[in-house]
């Protein structure tokens, strides 16, 4: 931002141009999108809209004329932080020139916590007048967060704004710490972000990936600090009595839930399966208030063929893992393009009946394709699947792209049962869905993630002696170790369920346990045979030497590696 010119203007005896206010309201975080608006036209007689270069100078934005007012701005050396009020006309319901049109299916409540910028410049520095200004010439911008809705009428909606310094009782020069509550933005400092985008201290991966002894796992945890595991996980029907096996998974049923159908009508939920993990050698019946049991949730891969269940008891709503196209890199720009070629992105492997095909637009410069702008991220893609990208038309040839980057995220349904294409709203930041992996902002939330201890299965063949549950398994070549939880023995072949895994078992190596009569077999699988990972109630060995990743809990220590 260039301020030298505008400072000279306002210090002169007579300002030669009027001041213009521009507003930018964040409406979604992923992708990061804004509603650009102002309360005036550049030229009202011709309905010419105001244009202005971005705050970072990248793009030129058109500011929609929407009746709006901003009141309560003040700047003082002492006293409480100001809480300005932003009032926006609510009459227009559709189209880009309205707040409702920008929100799409979302509600005003969905954008609470989003950013709001006020920009000010002189009229003579607008892009309408001076296209050479790069970066934009303007006063320092003001940034606030949408704190709450003060009022909503058919005519207007009024938001109360709050300063970034006024969140959660933060004070300067020192901040207030809320006991046992994490002060950092979830995933705000993960490796998925560029260095200049990182904030706070939460380093948890954006896709909830964690590496344990060289093996990558997905550890999903919801806001209640419950692990969310694949629906393919093996669950044993709880016998109702007897001793259950520590760390294994059990299931029960209930008929006490109320299902919310499309349109909001309520019916009996029927028989609903509940999922549990034994936190001890339990003899009690699975229950939420029992220290012997931890409730877990299950997710399935997103497909429009699968019903989405929503209950009045919202904790039981369906979880899905959905993959979308995040970016596509150009491997060869080609040549002689006179217009943007048509981009075709393969549909997901589940097809367009059960998934949504991504779309994009080619960007050209000097006759070559330089980038692809993703118009529709698509749904139902799986990380690692081959997705072909082709170009046609545009007068040129030779453009090629790499395999798109697929990002998979966990979502939980929020609103109405959905089956097939009936009332179907795709997973995303809207009123029908919310992120399924949400931090509870507690010490236990950090423990569940960074203390993740996987349980995996390991297939074997060539068995010469039976394995014993509870004994330590050792790889003859890799020297990897694990505790045997169960052995699904089919004679010379079988599958071990393992916990407390250290190291990586190698395919075709000999594995033995430490029983007095050692079990023995040969590993039959790739990547150590870890075909299914699950969250465990106990933590891996803690590093007592350093603080938690976010650094916000007094006396707390880092959980795991």
Backbone torsions as a table, in degrees:
resi	resn	phi	psi	omega
1	UNK	NA	132.6	178.5
2	UNK	-101.7	123.0	-178.2
3	UNK	-116.2	-14.0	-174.0
4	UNK	-58.4	-45.2	-177.9
5	UNK	-64.9	-43.7	-176.5
6	UNK	-71.3	-31.2	175.7
7	UNK	-64.6	-42.5	177.2
8	UNK	-61.5	-37.2	179.7
9	UNK	-63.3	-49.1	-174.9
10	UNK	-73.8	-18.3	177.5
11	UNK	-86.9	-7.7	178.3
12	UNK	-76.2	164.4	-178.0
13	UNK	-66.2	-31.7	-179.8
14	UNK	-137.6	121.5	178.0
15	UNK	-79.6	123.7	-172.7
16	UNK	-82.2	-0.4	-176.5
17	UNK	-150.6	146.5	180.0
18	UNK	-74.8	159.8	178.7
19	UNK	-86.8	135.6	179.7
20	UNK	-115.9	133.7	176.0
21	UNK	-104.8	133.2	178.6
22	UNK	-125.0	145.3	-176.4
23	UNK	-122.9	142.8	176.6
24	UNK	-132.4	118.6	-176.4
25	UNK	-116.5	118.8	177.7
26	UNK	-69.9	129.5	-179.0
27	UNK	-114.5	-23.9	172.3
28	UNK	-142.4	152.2	179.3
29	UNK	-95.8	-33.2	-178.0
30	UNK	-139.2	95.8	4.6
31	UNK	-77.2	161.1	-178.4
32	UNK	-78.2	102.9	-176.8
33	UNK	-126.0	151.9	-175.4
34	UNK	-132.1	152.9	166.0
35	UNK	-96.9	120.7	-179.5
36	UNK	-102.5	119.5	-175.6
37	UNK	-150.3	165.6	176.7
38	UNK	-151.7	170.4	-177.7
39	UNK	-101.3	24.1	-178.4
40	UNK	-154.2	165.2	170.5
41	UNK	-96.8	158.2	168.9
42	UNK	-67.9	-43.9	176.8
43	UNK	-138.2	102.3	-175.4
44	UNK	-65.4	-32.0	-177.0
45	UNK	-64.6	-30.6	180.0
46	UNK	-111.5	6.5	-178.3
47	UNK	56.1	34.5	177.8
48	UNK	-80.0	125.4	-176.9
49	UNK	-83.2	156.4	178.2
50	UNK	-75.9	136.6	172.0
51	UNK	-122.1	144.4	-176.5
52	UNK	-152.5	141.9	177.9
53	UNK	-69.1	146.6	178.4
54	UNK	-52.1	157.8	174.6
55	UNK	-59.3	-32.6	178.0
56	UNK	-94.3	1.8	176.7
57	UNK	79.8	5.6	-174.6
58	UNK	-74.9	-51.2	-173.7
59	UNK	-126.6	164.0	173.3
60	UNK	-101.7	125.6	-176.1
61	UNK	-105.9	145.8	172.6
62	UNK	-101.1	127.5	-176.3
63	UNK	-99.5	115.7	-177.5
64	UNK	-69.9	136.0	176.6
65	UNK	-77.7	106.0	179.3
66	UNK	-126.7	126.1	176.7
67	UNK	-55.1	121.0	-176.5
68	UNK	-154.5	155.9	175.8
69	UNK	-144.2	148.7	179.4
70	UNK	-128.1	117.0	-176.0
71	UNK	-128.6	156.6	175.7
72	UNK	92.7	9.8	176.8
73	UNK	-74.0	130.1	175.0
74	UNK	-154.3	154.6	-177.8
75	UNK	-130.6	117.6	-178.3
76	UNK	-139.1	153.5	-178.4
77	UNK	-75.5	-22.5	-178.2
78	UNK	-137.5	179.7	179.9
79	UNK	84.2	-179.8	-178.7
80	UNK	-68.1	156.2	175.9
81	UNK	-67.7	143.7	179.4
82	UNK	-68.0	152.1	174.1
83	UNK	-126.0	81.8	-178.5
84	UNK	-62.7	162.2	178.1
85	UNK	-118.6	128.7	178.7
86	UNK	-107.5	119.2	178.3
87	UNK	-112.4	127.3	-177.6
88	UNK	-125.7	137.1	178.4
89	UNK	-59.9	136.9	-176.9
90	UNK	-116.3	16.1	-175.4
91	UNK	-76.3	-47.5	-180.0
92	UNK	-76.3	127.9	-173.1
93	UNK	-105.4	-20.6	-176.2
94	UNK	-131.2	166.5	176.0
95	UNK	87.7	164.3	-177.2
96	UNK	-64.5	-26.9	-176.3
97	UNK	-85.6	36.4	177.9
98	UNK	-151.9	152.6	178.1
99	UNK	-69.9	-37.5	178.1
100	UNK	-64.5	-37.7	177.1
101	UNK	-64.2	-38.0	178.5
102	UNK	-69.1	-33.8	-178.7
103	UNK	-76.5	-20.4	-178.3
104	UNK	60.5	-118.6	-178.5
105	UNK	-86.7	-6.5	-178.5
106	UNK	-75.0	164.9	178.7
107	UNK	-109.9	170.4	176.4
108	UNK	-60.9	-34.8	178.9
109	UNK	-63.8	-29.0	-177.5
110	UNK	-69.1	-21.6	-177.8
111	UNK	-100.9	4.5	173.0
112	UNK	-61.2	136.2	-174.5
113	UNK	93.4	-9.3	178.5
114	UNK	-77.1	166.6	-175.6
115	UNK	-89.4	148.9	174.2
116	UNK	-134.2	128.3	178.9
117	UNK	-114.4	137.0	168.2
118	UNK	-109.4	122.6	177.8
119	UNK	-112.3	143.5	178.0
120	UNK	-133.8	137.8	176.1
121	UNK	-152.1	173.5	172.7
122	UNK	-86.9	148.1	-176.2
123	UNK	-57.0	-32.8	-177.3
124	UNK	-70.3	-13.2	179.4
125	UNK	-99.5	2.7	174.6
126	UNK	-63.8	154.7	178.2
127	UNK	-64.7	-26.0	176.3
128	UNK	-57.3	-34.0	-175.3
129	UNK	-99.2	-47.7	-172.9
130	UNK	-124.3	98.8	-179.6
131	UNK	-80.8	-4.7	-177.0
132	UNK	-89.4	-11.6	-177.2
133	UNK	-68.3	108.6	179.6
134	UNK	-152.8	103.3	8.3
135	UNK	-78.1	176.7	-177.8
136	UNK	-64.3	144.6	175.7
137	UNK	-94.6	117.5	-174.9
138	UNK	-161.8	166.3	171.1
139	UNK	-71.8	160.4	173.6
140	UNK	-56.6	133.3	-177.5
141	UNK	-79.2	156.0	176.9
142	UNK	-106.3	135.2	179.6
143	UNK	-122.3	132.6	177.5
144	UNK	-134.1	169.9	172.1
145	UNK	-112.8	146.5	173.6
146	UNK	-73.2	112.3	-173.9
147	UNK	-89.4	-47.3	-179.2
148	UNK	-161.6	166.9	176.5
149	UNK	-95.7	118.9	178.7
150	UNK	-80.5	-41.0	-179.9
151	UNK	-157.7	154.0	175.9
152	UNK	-143.0	120.0	178.7
153	UNK	-127.8	170.1	175.7
154	UNK	-61.0	-20.3	-178.0
155	UNK	-92.5	-36.3	-173.6
156	UNK	-159.0	157.3	172.4
157	UNK	-120.4	136.7	-178.0
158	UNK	-117.1	122.5	177.2
159	UNK	-104.6	140.3	169.6
160	UNK	-93.1	128.3	-177.3
161	UNK	-100.2	157.2	177.1
162	UNK	-136.1	148.2	179.1
163	UNK	-73.5	148.9	174.6
164	UNK	-56.9	-26.0	-179.1
165	UNK	-83.2	-6.3	-175.2
166	UNK	-105.2	5.2	-178.2
167	UNK	-77.4	135.2	175.2
168	UNK	54.6	32.1	175.7
169	UNK	72.2	22.8	179.5
170	UNK	-68.5	133.7	178.3
171	UNK	-124.7	154.1	176.0
172	UNK	-114.4	142.1	9.8
173	UNK	-84.0	0.9	177.3
174	UNK	-125.6	157.2	-178.0
175	UNK	-103.2	150.6	175.3
176	UNK	-85.2	136.0	-179.8
177	UNK	-108.0	125.9	176.3
178	UNK	-89.1	122.7	-175.4
179	UNK	-55.4	132.5	175.4
180	UNK	62.8	17.5	178.4
181	UNK	-122.9	132.8	-178.0
182	UNK	-75.6	130.1	-177.5
183	UNK	-89.5	-2.1	-169.8
184	UNK	-99.6	156.0	174.9
185	UNK	-69.9	129.6	-177.8
186	UNK	-59.5	127.6	179.3
187	UNK	62.9	19.9	-175.2
188	UNK	-76.7	-8.7	-179.7
189	UNK	-130.5	24.1	-178.1
190	UNK	-73.1	163.2	-179.4
191	UNK	-67.7	-12.4	178.0
192	UNK	-72.3	-14.6	-179.3
193	UNK	-97.5	146.7	170.1
194	UNK	-66.0	155.2	-174.6
195	UNK	-54.5	-42.0	-176.1
196	UNK	-73.8	-10.5	179.0
197	UNK	-95.6	-12.2	-174.1
198	UNK	-74.5	140.3	179.1
199	UNK	-145.8	150.2	-177.7
200	UNK	72.3	-152.0	-176.0
201	UNK	-136.5	5.4	-180.0
202	UNK	-78.9	111.5	-175.8
203	UNK	-96.9	9.6	-178.3
204	UNK	-62.9	135.6	-174.4
205	UNK	-62.4	143.0	-177.8
206	UNK	-61.7	-29.0	178.8
207	UNK	-105.4	15.9	177.3
208	UNK	58.7	37.8	176.9
209	UNK	-93.6	142.8	177.3
210	UNK	-144.4	139.3	179.1
211	UNK	-103.1	128.4	177.0
212	UNK	-123.6	114.0	-178.8
213	UNK	51.8	44.5	174.3
214	UNK	83.4	-2.7	180.0
215	UNK	-108.8	133.3	-178.4
216	UNK	-91.8	133.1	178.5
217	UNK	-127.2	163.9	170.4
218	UNK	-108.8	121.2	-179.2
219	UNK	-118.3	93.0	179.7
220	UNK	-90.3	133.3	179.3
221	UNK	-136.8	131.7	-179.5
222	UNK	-88.7	-176.8	-175.3
223	UNK	-67.5	-16.7	177.2
224	UNK	-93.5	11.8	-178.9
225	UNK	61.6	37.0	175.1
226	UNK	-105.1	132.7	174.7
227	UNK	-67.0	141.3	174.8
228	UNK	-114.4	114.6	-169.5
229	UNK	-116.1	161.9	-179.7
230	UNK	-60.3	144.0	178.0
231	UNK	-65.4	-17.2	177.3
232	UNK	-76.9	-7.6	177.8
233	UNK	-58.8	140.8	-179.0
234	UNK	-80.6	119.0	176.6
235	UNK	-114.4	134.7	177.1
236	UNK	-95.2	132.6	175.5
237	UNK	-61.5	124.6	-177.1
238	UNK	-61.4	129.2	-176.7
239	UNK	-73.2	-13.9	-179.6
240	UNK	88.3	-16.6	178.4
241	UNK	-157.1	172.3	-179.5
242	UNK	87.0	179.1	-178.3
243	UNK	-92.8	125.3	177.4
244	UNK	-89.3	158.3	-177.4
245	UNK	-86.0	128.2	178.2
246	UNK	-52.6	135.0	175.1
247	UNK	77.4	-13.1	179.8
248	UNK	-77.8	165.4	-173.2
249	UNK	-106.7	136.7	-179.0
250	UNK	-130.5	162.0	178.7
251	UNK	-135.8	146.9	174.6
252	UNK	-131.0	177.5	177.4
253	UNK	-127.7	157.6	175.6
254	UNK	-142.7	153.2	175.8
255	UNK	-121.5	15.5	-172.9
256	UNK	-94.5	3.8	-178.0
257	UNK	-91.4	153.2	179.2
258	UNK	-113.0	119.6	-178.4
259	UNK	-85.0	140.4	176.3
260	UNK	-103.1	114.0	-177.2
261	UNK	-85.7	170.4	176.0
262	UNK	-55.9	133.7	-175.8
263	UNK	93.0	-10.0	175.8
264	UNK	95.9	-2.1	179.0
265	UNK	-69.5	150.1	-174.3
266	UNK	-113.5	136.1	177.1
267	UNK	-137.1	169.2	174.1
268	UNK	-60.5	136.6	-178.9
269	UNK	-72.9	-5.9	-176.6
270	UNK	68.9	-156.0	178.8
271	UNK	-87.0	117.9	-176.7
272	UNK	-116.7	132.1	179.2
273	UNK	-80.5	136.9	174.2
274	UNK	-115.1	147.9	-171.5
275	UNK	-122.8	142.7	-172.8
276	UNK	-142.2	159.0	171.4
277	UNK	-129.1	132.9	-179.5
278	UNK	-72.6	120.1	177.5
279	UNK	-90.7	-2.0	178.2
280	UNK	-158.5	175.4	171.6
281	UNK	-74.5	76.1	-167.2
282	UNK	-73.9	145.7	171.1
283	UNK	-117.7	-7.3	-179.6
284	UNK	-88.4	165.5	177.3
285	UNK	-76.7	140.1	179.5
286	UNK	-54.4	132.5	-179.4
287	UNK	-157.6	152.4	-177.0
288	UNK	-64.7	-34.4	-174.7
289	UNK	-94.2	13.0	-179.6
290	UNK	-98.3	130.8	177.0
291	UNK	-70.2	-10.5	178.7
292	UNK	-81.9	-11.7	-170.9
293	UNK	-135.3	146.1	169.8
294	UNK	-121.1	129.5	175.4
295	UNK	-75.4	139.5	172.8
296	UNK	-123.7	158.7	174.7
297	UNK	-113.5	161.5	179.8
298	UNK	-123.8	149.6	175.8
299	UNK	-125.8	157.7	174.5
300	UNK	-126.4	161.1	175.8
301	UNK	-66.3	137.3	-176.6
302	UNK	-67.3	133.1	175.1
303	UNK	-156.4	139.5	177.7
304	UNK	-68.6	-9.9	176.1
305	UNK	-76.4	-17.7	-176.8
306	UNK	-96.6	135.1	175.7
307	UNK	-68.4	144.0	175.4
308	UNK	-106.9	117.7	-174.9
309	UNK	-98.6	131.6	178.5
310	UNK	-126.5	134.9	-176.3
311	UNK	-123.5	157.4	173.6
312	UNK	-60.4	-34.0	172.9
313	UNK	-86.2	84.8	-163.6
314	UNK	-62.0	-19.6	179.0
315	UNK	-60.0	-22.9	-176.6
316	UNK	-92.2	1.7	-179.0
317	UNK	-59.6	153.1	-176.2
318	UNK	-61.6	142.6	170.6
319	UNK	-109.6	139.5	176.1
320	UNK	-135.2	149.6	173.5
321	UNK	-105.2	115.9	-174.5
322	UNK	-120.8	135.4	179.1
323	UNK	-108.9	136.3	179.7
324	UNK	-132.2	159.3	178.5
325	UNK	-79.5	118.6	-179.9
326	UNK	-92.1	-39.4	-177.9
327	UNK	-160.2	158.2	176.2
328	UNK	-135.5	126.5	179.5
329	UNK	-96.6	145.2	178.6
330	UNK	-87.9	123.5	177.1
331	UNK	-93.4	-25.9	177.4
332	UNK	-149.0	120.5	-177.1
333	UNK	-75.8	-14.2	-176.8
334	UNK	69.7	-166.4	-178.0
335	UNK	-155.0	163.0	172.8
336	UNK	66.1	23.2	175.7
337	UNK	-78.6	126.0	177.5
338	UNK	-98.6	-15.7	174.5
339	UNK	-148.3	165.4	-177.7
340	UNK	-65.8	123.3	177.6
341	UNK	-70.2	158.0	175.7
342	UNK	-74.2	131.6	179.4
343	UNK	-101.3	129.2	175.6
344	UNK	-118.4	120.7	178.2
345	UNK	-107.2	128.1	-179.9
346	UNK	-53.6	145.3	172.1
347	UNK	-69.0	159.7	176.3
348	UNK	-63.0	161.1	-178.3
349	UNK	-59.0	-25.3	178.8
350	UNK	-79.2	-1.9	175.3
351	UNK	82.9	174.5	-178.2
352	UNK	-83.6	-11.9	174.7
353	UNK	-71.6	-41.2	-178.0
354	UNK	-104.5	-11.7	179.4
355	UNK	-131.7	-175.3	-179.6
356	UNK	-125.3	127.8	-179.6
357	UNK	-76.4	132.1	178.5
358	UNK	-73.8	153.1	176.7
359	UNK	-132.7	156.2	179.6
360	UNK	-153.8	166.6	-180.0
361	UNK	-124.4	132.2	179.0
362	UNK	-76.9	142.9	174.7
363	UNK	-113.8	125.6	-176.7
364	UNK	-115.9	154.4	176.1
365	UNK	-151.9	128.5	179.9
366	UNK	53.3	40.2	175.1
367	UNK	81.5	3.1	-179.3
368	UNK	-122.9	152.7	175.0
369	UNK	-80.6	122.6	-176.9
370	UNK	-104.7	-22.0	-177.7
371	UNK	-166.3	167.0	173.3
372	UNK	-123.9	123.3	175.1
373	UNK	-89.3	123.1	-178.4
374	UNK	-78.8	115.5	179.4
375	UNK	-87.1	-41.5	177.2
376	UNK	-133.3	118.7	-174.1
377	UNK	-69.7	-17.1	-179.4
378	UNK	77.9	172.6	179.8
379	UNK	-148.4	148.1	178.0
380	UNK	93.1	3.5	176.6
381	UNK	-74.5	154.6	179.9
382	UNK	-120.9	132.5	179.0
383	UNK	-56.3	128.7	179.0
384	UNK	97.7	-16.0	179.5
385	UNK	-72.4	151.2	-179.8
386	UNK	-80.7	121.7	179.6
387	UNK	-123.3	106.7	-178.2
388	UNK	-75.0	141.3	176.0
389	UNK	-123.7	124.7	-177.0
390	UNK	-127.1	160.6	-179.5
391	UNK	-125.0	143.0	177.4
392	UNK	-146.4	147.9	178.6
393	UNK	76.6	-168.7	178.8
394	UNK	85.1	-2.7	176.7
395	UNK	83.4	-8.2	-178.7
396	UNK	-116.3	-166.7	-179.7
397	UNK	-158.5	167.3	171.8
398	UNK	92.5	-6.5	-179.1
399	UNK	-68.7	140.1	179.1
400	UNK	-147.9	154.4	-178.7
401	UNK	-131.0	157.7	176.7
402	UNK	-80.1	171.2	175.7
403	UNK	-63.4	128.3	-176.3
404	UNK	-59.2	152.1	173.8
405	UNK	-83.0	118.8	179.6
406	UNK	-101.8	126.6	175.9
407	UNK	-109.7	126.5	179.4
408	UNK	-107.6	132.9	-179.3
409	UNK	-131.2	152.7	178.9
410	UNK	-91.7	133.0	-180.0
411	UNK	-127.7	149.8	173.1
412	UNK	-121.5	135.6	179.0
413	UNK	-65.5	143.6	-180.0
414	UNK	-116.5	-25.2	-165.6
415	UNK	-146.3	122.5	168.9
416	UNK	62.3	138.6	174.5
417	UNK	-65.0	139.9	-178.7
418	UNK	-133.0	133.1	178.6
419	UNK	-140.3	129.9	-176.6
420	UNK	59.6	-138.6	-179.7
421	UNK	-92.5	0.0	179.9
422	UNK	-71.5	119.9	-180.0
423	UNK	53.0	25.4	-175.6
424	UNK	-79.3	124.1	170.6
425	UNK	-118.8	125.1	-174.6
426	UNK	-66.9	150.8	177.8
427	UNK	-55.8	138.1	-180.0
428	UNK	167.6	-174.6	-179.8
429	UNK	-83.8	85.3	179.4
430	UNK	-147.1	-176.1	-174.3
431	UNK	-74.2	-10.4	-178.8
432	UNK	-94.0	-18.3	-173.3
433	UNK	-139.2	156.0	169.4
434	UNK	-141.5	159.7	177.0
435	UNK	-57.7	132.8	179.2
436	UNK	-81.4	-27.6	178.3
437	UNK	-98.8	89.4	-177.7
438	UNK	-120.8	134.7	-178.1
439	UNK	-75.2	137.1	177.0
440	UNK	-79.9	-5.1	177.6
441	UNK	63.6	25.0	178.2
442	UNK	-115.5	166.6	175.6
443	UNK	-57.3	-42.6	179.7
444	UNK	-63.4	-26.7	178.0
445	UNK	-64.5	-41.4	178.0
446	UNK	-69.5	-40.0	178.9
447	UNK	-60.1	-44.1	-177.0
448	UNK	-62.0	-33.8	-177.3
449	UNK	-86.2	-61.5	-175.3
450	UNK	-75.0	-16.8	174.5
451	UNK	-97.1	13.5	-179.4
452	UNK	-53.0	128.7	-179.9
453	UNK	-124.2	104.5	-170.4
454	UNK	-71.2	149.7	165.1
455	UNK	-112.6	130.3	-176.5
456	UNK	-135.5	161.0	175.5
457	UNK	-103.7	146.9	-179.0
458	UNK	-133.6	115.0	-179.6
459	UNK	-81.8	147.7	178.4
460	UNK	-141.1	161.5	170.7
461	UNK	-142.9	-179.9	179.6
462	UNK	60.6	35.3	-177.7
463	UNK	-68.8	130.3	178.5
464	UNK	-108.9	-16.8	177.5
465	UNK	-154.7	146.9	-175.3
466	UNK	-72.1	145.5	175.4
467	UNK	-85.8	159.5	-178.4
468	UNK	-122.6	125.6	178.6
469	UNK	-60.6	141.5	-179.6
470	UNK	92.0	-11.8	-179.4
471	UNK	-90.6	162.0	-179.6
472	UNK	-87.2	129.6	176.7
473	UNK	-95.7	139.2	-179.9
474	UNK	-131.7	136.3	174.8
475	UNK	-84.5	129.5	-175.6
476	UNK	-65.4	-33.1	-179.5
477	UNK	-97.8	-50.3	-175.9
478	UNK	-74.9	-23.3	-173.5
479	UNK	63.1	14.5	173.9
480	UNK	-65.2	150.5	-179.7
481	UNK	-131.0	158.6	177.1
482	UNK	-165.5	161.0	174.7
483	UNK	-95.1	130.6	178.9
484	UNK	-78.5	118.4	177.4
485	UNK	-88.5	-52.3	176.5
486	UNK	-142.9	162.9	176.4
487	UNK	-131.6	111.5	174.5
488	UNK	-90.0	94.6	-168.6
489	UNK	-97.5	122.3	176.7
490	UNK	-117.7	41.9	-178.3
491	UNK	92.7	-115.0	-179.5
492	UNK	-81.5	-13.2	178.6
493	UNK	-119.7	165.2	178.1
494	UNK	173.1	-173.7	-179.9
495	UNK	-138.2	128.9	175.7
496	UNK	-96.6	139.0	168.4
497	UNK	-99.5	125.3	-170.6
498	UNK	-121.1	148.6	171.2
499	UNK	-132.6	174.7	179.2
500	UNK	51.4	45.3	-175.7
501	UNK	-74.8	132.1	175.2
502	UNK	-131.7	120.2	-176.7
503	UNK	89.9	-175.8	-176.6
504	UNK	-124.7	117.8	176.5
505	UNK	-69.8	142.4	-176.8
506	UNK	-102.9	143.2	176.7
507	UNK	-60.8	136.8	176.1
508	UNK	73.8	6.3	175.5
509	UNK	-84.7	158.5	177.8
510	UNK	-81.9	133.5	177.5
511	UNK	-119.4	139.5	179.4
512	UNK	-137.3	156.5	173.1
513	UNK	-107.6	175.1	-174.9
514	UNK	-101.6	26.2	174.0
515	UNK	-66.1	159.9	178.8
516	UNK	-60.6	-30.7	170.1
517	UNK	-115.6	89.0	-168.0
518	UNK	-58.2	133.8	168.9
519	UNK	-74.6	153.0	-176.6
520	UNK	-152.0	140.0	176.4
521	UNK	-164.1	-175.2	179.5
522	UNK	-118.7	134.3	179.4
523	UNK	-62.8	134.6	177.4
524	UNK	-127.0	88.1	-179.9
525	UNK	169.6	166.0	178.2
526	UNK	-101.3	161.3	-179.3
527	UNK	51.4	37.6	-178.9
528	UNK	75.0	7.3	179.6
529	UNK	72.8	13.7	-179.4
530	UNK	-78.4	84.5	-173.6
531	UNK	-91.9	-11.7	-179.2
532	UNK	-152.6	127.8	-179.1
533	UNK	-115.9	147.3	-177.9
534	UNK	-142.1	151.9	177.3
535	UNK	-73.5	146.3	179.9
536	UNK	-119.6	150.6	-175.6
537	UNK	-73.8	-33.1	179.9
538	UNK	-85.2	154.0	-177.8
539	UNK	-94.8	155.1	169.8
540	UNK	-71.0	169.7	-179.2
541	UNK	-55.4	130.5	-176.2
542	UNK	-89.4	144.2	173.4
543	UNK	-91.7	106.4	-174.9
544	UNK	-83.5	3.6	-174.2
545	UNK	-90.6	-17.4	-175.8
546	UNK	-131.5	163.1	-179.6
547	UNK	-78.6	172.0	175.7
548	UNK	-59.4	157.0	-178.1
549	UNK	-54.7	-37.4	-179.9
550	UNK	-84.3	-18.4	176.8
551	UNK	69.1	13.4	-172.5
552	UNK	-95.4	-10.4	-175.8
553	UNK	-103.6	116.0	177.8
554	UNK	-58.0	135.1	177.6
555	UNK	69.5	0.3	179.9
556	UNK	-76.8	158.3	-178.7
557	UNK	-126.6	157.8	-179.3
558	UNK	-65.3	135.6	-179.2
559	UNK	-98.0	112.2	176.2
560	UNK	75.5	-160.7	-175.9
561	UNK	-114.0	NA	NA
